[in-house]
Every structure is written in C-alpha cells, then in structure tokens.
Amino acid sequence: MDKLTKIGVSALCGSLASVAAANAGSLDVTGGATATYTSVSNTVVGNPLGMASGMTFTGNGELDNGSTFTLTIAHTNKSAYTGSAIALTTPTLGTFTYDEGGGTGLDRIDDMMPTAWEETTGTGLGTGIRTVAGAGGNADVEWNVASLGTIGLPEGMNVYGSFAPRPGGGQKNTNKAFGGDSKKVNGWGWDVVLTHSGLMDGLNIFAGYSDIDQTADVGDRKQEAFGFTYAIGGATLGWQTSKDDNAGAAEYYENTAYGVSFAVNDNLSISYGLHQSDRSSTSVEAEAESIQASYTVGGASVKFAETSVDNQNYVSGTNREGRTIALTLAF
C-alpha cells in the first residue's frame, strides 16, 4: 500500500524537541477502507452492512547504542483500535516485542492455512470453533531468537519465545494501569514457536507449545499446534492440527484444518478451507467449510466467501450457511 504521510517525531510535541533531535524518527500511515455485506441462513442479521477502517500507524526510531524501535498501532475496526505493539531490535540481544493485539507466541500459528481472503473461522459466519492462542493471545513480551544472527540457526528457521506474567482475560492495559482477576489463571504463561522454510523450495513447517499456570481445580493449560504449507506453481496447500487441553475443568479441544489456494493469475485467487474441531465435554465435532475468491485491480479488491458450519458452537444439529462480499480500497 502507498504511504499516506510521514511525520517527524519532533513535530509531536515541542517539549520533546531535544530528544527527537538526538534520536530522529518517523511515523508512517498506511491502510484502506473496506465495506462488507453479510447474510446468514436461519439467523436474524439485522443490518447486513459493515465497515473496516484498516489503518496502520508505524513509528520508527533509533537509540544512541544502535538499537532501533518500532511502534505499530492497528486500527482495523472503525470503532476501536485492534491492537498495538512496541518492538525493540538490539545489536546483540535480538528483537523483543511487547504486543497487545495477539499474533505473537502460539497465536501466530493458530491458523496458517492458505486462503484467498480470510481464515475459515473468520468470514462473518460465527462458527464458535475454538483454536489456540497461548500466552501470545493476550498482552505479552516475545523474543525473536533468530534475530540474534549469531547462534547458528539453519537458514530459513525462526524461533520465538513468548512470556506473559498473567495471561488471562484478554487484558490490554493503558499507561501505569494493571489487569484485574484472571479467574482460572494462577501465574505466568510461556510459548515457544518454531518455523522453518529452508528445508525445500515451497515448504514451510511450523510448530509451537504453550503452558499457562492455572488454579489446582482445573490444572495447567497446555496448548500445541503444528503443521505445514507447501507452494508449487500458483497453488498452495496446507494441513495443521492443534489442541487446547484444560481450557476448563476436564475439557479440551482438538482441531484439524486443511486449506488449498490457487492464484489463477496476477489478479484472481480462489481457495477452499476445512476446519474440524472436537470438544471433549460435549463429544460434538464442529465443522466449518469456506470457498473464497479475491479479485484485485490496482488498489481495489473484491472479495467473496461462501461458508457453512455444522454443529455451530458445538451444539449438535445447529447448522448455518453464510455469505460475505467485501470491497476493499487501499491507500
């Protein structure tokens, strides 16, 4: 997407002029506008029109010791900020990221399946399927081990370690604030994730594990995920599995996902995705399927998803179908 504007950090506040002069920085804004129309069978949808603002603010700066930092703020919903992150890249210790939007730790591989547009569980039809998030699904600190560059990892391999002092409740705190009671969470949580794209051309494998300290009545929460994607020509196919154990007392979720996408040409992509999830406490398997297409010309994209779910929210016999059409304009 094209750069909208660049603003010097020194322009943000006159009182910071001396700091900005020593540590020059910039703030870039990119984004787009998306309008959607969604219909769902056997459901009163009310107004089917939706909108996403799609703005991302990225600030960059450098410290005297050669370390660089990046501030990212995502605003993908017209009514609220979606998430934010501060990443500090040091010359000797690698990159550390404080994140409040998810997408770090185990959450970065919760659904890696190739699609033309969206995850099978995120097309506008509420499937109720539970995937994994780990400590990285809340506010956490992640260390990109591979960014050290001096520990001899194979080419194409990345290793991430994520830590949260109390990963529960989706809490995102403002300056000098703190979270409330996380209920079952009793202490810290940690994730380890490995990705590797250097084994053979087109192949990307990934795996991750998470452990969150919980109260004795439910036991520690352990989550895992692993799988692969493989690209050949214009096609990409993928498979992965994940498990969330002790999300509640004597309860776990087991998931299997499949996906295949195909770039028909530079403008048109199509895909098919299948996600199956078993919930132990109900012995019901929820299953979601999605056929998608995306057509892009210049800065405009038209996207389509036809999705169905069986046993929605793990309730037997609750079946739904949904259709979403979107127009995205990038700037």
C-alpha positions as CSV (number, residue, x, y, z in Angstrom):
1,M,0.0,0.0,0.0
2,D,1.2,3.5,-0.7
3,K,2.5,5.7,2.1
4,L,-0.1,8.3,3.2
5,T,2.2,10.6,5.1
6,K,5.4,10.9,7.1
7,I,5.5,13.0,10.3
8,G,8.8,13.8,12.1
9,V,8.7,12.8,15.8
10,S,9.9,16.3,16.7
11,A,6.6,17.6,15.4
12,L,4.6,15.6,18.0
13,C,5.5,17.8,20.9
14,G,7.7,20.9,21.3
15,S,8.9,19.8,24.7
16,L,10.5,16.6,23.1
17,A,12.5,18.6,20.6
18,S,15.8,17.8,22.2
19,V,15.2,14.1,22.4
20,A,13.9,14.0,18.8
21,A,17.0,15.8,17.5
22,A,19.3,13.2,19.0
23,N,17.1,10.2,18.0
24,A,15.3,11.1,14.8
25,G,12.2,9.1,14.0
26,S,9.2,9.0,11.7
27,L,5.5,8.0,11.8
28,D,4.1,6.3,8.6
29,V,0.4,5.7,8.0
30,T,-0.9,3.0,5.6
31,G,-4.3,1.4,5.2
32,G,-7.5,1.1,3.3
33,A,-11.3,1.1,3.6
34,T,-13.5,-2.0,3.4
35,A,-17.3,-2.2,3.1
36,T,-19.0,-5.6,3.6
37,Y,-22.3,-7.3,3.1
38,T,-23.1,-10.4,5.1
39,S,-26.0,-12.8,5.1
40,V,-26.5,-15.9,7.3
41,S,-29.2,-18.6,7.0
42,N,-31.7,-19.2,9.8
43,T,-30.4,-16.1,11.6
44,V,-31.8,-12.5,12.0
45,V,-28.9,-10.5,10.8
46,G,-30.5,-7.0,11.0
47,N,-28.4,-4.5,9.1
48,P,-26.1,-6.6,6.9
49,L,-23.7,-3.8,6.1
50,G,-20.3,-3.4,7.8
51,M,-17.2,-1.4,7.6
52,A,-13.5,-1.7,8.5
53,S,-11.2,1.4,8.6
54,G,-8.0,-0.5,8.0
55,M,-5.4,2.0,9.2
56,T,-1.9,1.0,10.5
57,F,0.4,3.5,12.1
58,T,4.1,2.6,12.2
59,G,6.6,4.7,14.1
60,N,10.4,4.1,13.8
61,G,13.3,5.5,15.8
62,E,16.9,4.7,16.8
63,L,18.7,4.9,20.2
64,D,22.3,6.0,20.7
65,N,23.6,2.4,21.2
66,G,22.4,1.4,17.7
67,S,19.2,-0.3,18.9
68,T,16.1,0.5,16.8
69,F,12.5,0.5,17.9
70,T,9.1,0.3,16.1
71,L,5.7,1.2,17.4
72,T,2.8,-0.3,15.5
73,I,-0.9,0.5,16.1
74,A,-3.5,-1.3,14.0
75,H,-7.0,0.2,13.6
76,T,-8.9,-2.4,11.6
77,N,-12.3,-1.6,13.2
78,K,-14.0,1.7,12.7
79,S,-14.9,2.0,16.3
80,A,-11.8,0.8,18.2
81,Y,-8.1,0.2,18.0
82,T,-7.4,-3.5,17.3
83,G,-4.0,-3.8,18.8
84,S,-0.6,-2.2,19.3
85,A,3.0,-3.4,19.7
86,I,6.4,-2.0,20.6
87,A,9.4,-3.8,19.0
88,L,13.0,-3.2,20.2
89,T,15.8,-4.6,18.0
90,T,19.2,-4.6,19.7
91,P,22.6,-5.2,18.1
92,T,23.4,-8.1,20.4
93,L,20.3,-9.5,22.1
94,G,17.9,-9.8,19.2
95,T,14.3,-8.4,18.9
96,F,11.9,-8.0,21.8
97,T,8.2,-7.2,21.1
98,Y,5.6,-6.1,23.6
99,D,2.3,-6.8,22.0
100,E,-1.3,-6.1,22.9
101,G,-3.1,-7.3,19.8
102,G,-2.4,-11.1,19.7
103,G,-0.4,-12.7,16.9
104,T,2.7,-13.4,18.9
105,G,3.7,-16.6,20.6
106,L,1.5,-19.6,19.8
107,D,-1.2,-17.2,18.5
108,R,1.0,-16.6,15.4
109,I,0.3,-20.1,14.1
110,D,-3.3,-20.7,15.3
111,D,-4.4,-20.9,11.7
112,M,-1.8,-20.9,9.0
113,M,-3.9,-22.4,6.2
114,P,-3.7,-20.7,2.7
115,T,-6.8,-18.7,1.7
116,A,-7.8,-16.2,-0.9
117,W,-9.1,-13.9,1.8
118,E,-9.8,-14.9,5.4
119,E,-9.5,-17.8,7.8
120,T,-12.3,-20.4,7.5
121,T,-13.5,-19.4,11.0
122,G,-13.3,-15.6,10.3
123,T,-15.5,-14.9,7.3
124,G,-18.5,-13.3,9.0
125,L,-20.3,-16.6,9.9
126,G,-19.8,-17.2,13.6
127,T,-18.6,-20.9,13.8
128,G,-17.8,-20.9,17.5
129,I,-14.8,-23.1,16.8
130,R,-12.1,-22.8,19.5
131,T,-8.5,-22.6,18.2
132,V,-5.3,-22.0,20.2
133,A,-3.8,-18.7,21.4
134,G,-1.4,-19.4,24.2
135,A,0.3,-16.6,26.2
136,G,0.7,-14.7,22.9
137,G,-3.1,-14.3,22.6
138,N,-3.0,-11.6,25.3
139,A,-0.6,-8.8,26.3
140,D,2.9,-10.5,26.2
141,V,6.6,-10.0,25.5
142,E,8.0,-12.0,22.7
143,W,11.7,-12.6,21.9
144,N,12.7,-13.4,18.3
145,V,15.6,-15.7,19.0
146,A,16.6,-16.0,15.3
147,S,17.1,-12.2,15.1
148,L,20.3,-12.6,17.1
149,G,22.0,-13.9,14.0
150,T,24.9,-15.3,16.0
151,I,23.6,-18.6,17.3
152,G,23.9,-20.6,14.2
153,L,20.3,-21.4,13.3
154,P,19.8,-23.0,9.9
155,E,18.8,-20.7,7.1
156,G,15.1,-20.1,7.0
157,M,14.5,-21.1,10.7
158,N,12.9,-18.7,13.2
159,V,12.4,-19.4,16.9
160,Y,10.1,-17.3,19.1
161,G,9.8,-17.3,22.9
162,S,6.8,-15.5,24.5
163,F,6.1,-14.7,28.1
164,A,3.2,-13.1,30.0
165,P,3.2,-12.6,33.8
166,R,-0.6,-13.4,34.0
167,P,-2.1,-14.3,30.6
168,G,-5.8,-14.1,31.1
169,G,-9.0,-12.2,30.3
170,G,-7.7,-10.5,27.1
171,Q,-6.5,-7.6,29.2
172,K,-4.9,-4.6,27.5
173,N,-3.7,-2.0,30.0
174,T,-3.1,1.6,29.4
175,N,-0.1,3.5,30.8
176,K,0.6,2.7,34.6
177,A,-2.6,0.5,34.7
178,F,-2.9,-3.1,35.6
179,G,-5.3,-6.0,35.0
180,G,-8.0,-7.5,37.2
181,D,-8.8,-11.0,38.3
182,S,-8.0,-13.6,35.6
183,K,-10.1,-16.2,37.3
184,K,-8.6,-19.6,36.4
185,V,-5.1,-18.2,35.6
186,N,-2.9,-18.5,38.6
187,G,0.5,-17.3,37.4
188,W,2.7,-16.8,34.3
189,G,2.5,-18.4,30.9
190,W,5.0,-19.1,28.2
191,D,5.1,-20.1,24.5
192,V,7.8,-21.5,22.2
193,V,7.2,-21.4,18.4
194,L,9.4,-22.7,15.6
195,T,9.0,-22.0,11.9
196,H,11.3,-23.3,9.1
197,S,11.1,-22.5,5.4
198,G,14.6,-23.7,4.4
199,L,14.1,-27.5,4.1
200,M,13.0,-27.4,0.5
201,D,11.6,-24.9,-2.0
202,G,8.0,-24.0,-1.3
203,L,7.7,-25.9,2.0
204,N,7.1,-24.1,5.3
205,I,6.7,-26.1,8.6
206,F,5.7,-24.7,11.9
207,A,5.2,-26.0,15.5
208,G,4.5,-24.4,18.9
209,Y,3.8,-25.2,22.5
210,S,2.3,-23.2,25.3
211,D,2.0,-23.7,29.1
212,I,-0.1,-21.4,31.3
213,D,-0.2,-21.8,35.1
214,Q,-3.8,-22.2,36.3
215,T,-5.5,-23.0,39.6
216,A,-5.4,-26.5,41.0
217,D,-9.1,-27.3,40.4
218,V,-8.6,-27.1,36.6
219,G,-4.8,-27.8,36.2
220,D,-2.3,-26.0,34.0
221,R,-3.5,-25.1,30.5
222,K,-1.3,-26.7,27.8
223,Q,-1.7,-25.9,24.1
224,E,0.1,-27.1,21.0
225,A,0.0,-26.7,17.2
226,F,2.0,-27.9,14.3
227,G,1.6,-28.3,10.5
228,F,2.9,-27.2,7.1
229,T,2.1,-25.4,3.9
230,Y,3.6,-26.2,0.5
231,A,3.5,-23.9,-2.5
232,I,4.1,-25.2,-6.0
233,G,3.4,-23.1,-9.1
234,G,0.3,-21.0,-8.4
235,A,-1.1,-23.5,-5.8
236,T,-0.5,-23.6,-2.1
237,L,-1.8,-26.4,0.2
238,G,-1.7,-26.8,3.9
239,W,-2.5,-29.0,6.9
240,Q,-2.3,-28.4,10.6
241,T,-3.5,-29.7,13.9
242,S,-3.8,-28.1,17.3
243,K,-5.0,-28.9,20.8
244,D,-6.1,-26.8,23.8
245,D,-6.0,-29.0,27.0
246,N,-7.6,-27.9,30.3
247,A,-9.3,-24.8,28.9
248,G,-11.8,-25.7,31.6
249,A,-12.3,-28.5,34.1
250,A,-11.8,-31.8,32.3
251,E,-12.2,-30.1,28.9
252,Y,-10.1,-30.0,25.8
253,Y,-10.4,-29.1,22.2
254,E,-8.7,-30.9,19.3
255,N,-8.6,-29.2,15.8
256,T,-7.6,-30.3,12.3
257,A,-7.5,-27.8,9.4
258,Y,-6.9,-28.1,5.7
259,G,-6.6,-25.5,3.0
260,V,-5.7,-25.0,-0.6
261,S,-5.4,-21.8,-2.6
262,F,-4.7,-21.1,-6.3
263,A,-3.6,-18.0,-8.0
264,V,-5.4,-18.1,-11.3
265,N,-3.5,-15.0,-12.5
266,D,-2.0,-11.9,-11.0
267,N,-5.5,-10.6,-10.2
268,L,-7.6,-13.6,-9.2
269,S,-7.2,-16.0,-6.4
270,I,-9.5,-18.8,-5.1
271,S,-9.4,-21.1,-2.1
272,Y,-11.1,-23.9,-0.2
273,G,-10.7,-24.4,3.6
274,L,-12.0,-27.0,6.1
275,H,-11.7,-26.8,9.8
276,Q,-12.9,-29.6,12.2
277,S,-12.9,-29.2,16.0
278,D,-13.8,-31.8,18.7
279,R,-14.9,-30.6,22.2
280,S,-14.4,-33.3,24.8
281,S,-17.2,-32.1,27.2
282,T,-19.9,-32.4,24.6
283,S,-18.5,-35.1,22.3
284,V,-19.6,-33.0,19.4
285,E,-17.5,-32.1,16.3
286,A,-18.0,-28.7,14.8
287,E,-17.0,-28.4,11.2
288,A,-16.6,-25.3,9.0
289,E,-16.0,-25.1,5.3
290,S,-15.3,-22.0,3.2
291,I,-14.9,-21.3,-0.5
292,Q,-13.4,-17.9,-1.2
293,A,-12.3,-15.7,-4.1
294,S,-10.4,-12.4,-4.3
295,Y,-10.0,-10.2,-7.4
296,T,-7.7,-7.2,-7.3
297,V,-7.2,-4.4,-9.8
298,G,-4.8,-1.6,-8.7
299,G,-5.8,-0.5,-5.2
300,A,-9.2,-2.1,-5.3
301,S,-10.2,-5.7,-4.3
302,V,-13.5,-7.5,-4.4
303,K,-13.6,-10.5,-2.1
304,F,-16.2,-13.2,-1.6
305,A,-16.7,-16.0,0.9
306,E,-19.3,-18.8,1.0
307,T,-19.1,-20.5,4.4
308,S,-21.0,-23.2,6.2
309,V,-20.8,-24.7,9.7
310,D,-22.2,-27.9,11.2
311,N,-22.8,-28.1,14.9
312,Q,-22.2,-24.4,15.4
313,N,-20.7,-23.6,18.9
314,Y,-20.5,-27.4,19.5
315,V,-24.3,-27.7,19.6
316,S,-25.5,-30.8,17.7
317,G,-27.8,-30.1,14.8
318,T,-27.1,-26.3,14.7
319,N,-26.1,-25.8,11.1
320,R,-25.7,-22.4,9.3
321,E,-24.6,-21.0,6.0
322,G,-23.2,-17.5,5.4
323,R,-22.1,-15.4,2.5
324,T,-19.9,-12.3,2.7
325,I,-19.0,-9.8,-0.1
326,A,-16.4,-7.1,0.5
327,L,-15.0,-4.2,-1.4
328,T,-11.5,-3.0,-0.2
329,L,-9.9,0.2,-1.3
330,A,-6.2,0.5,-0.3
331,F,-4.3,3.8,0.1
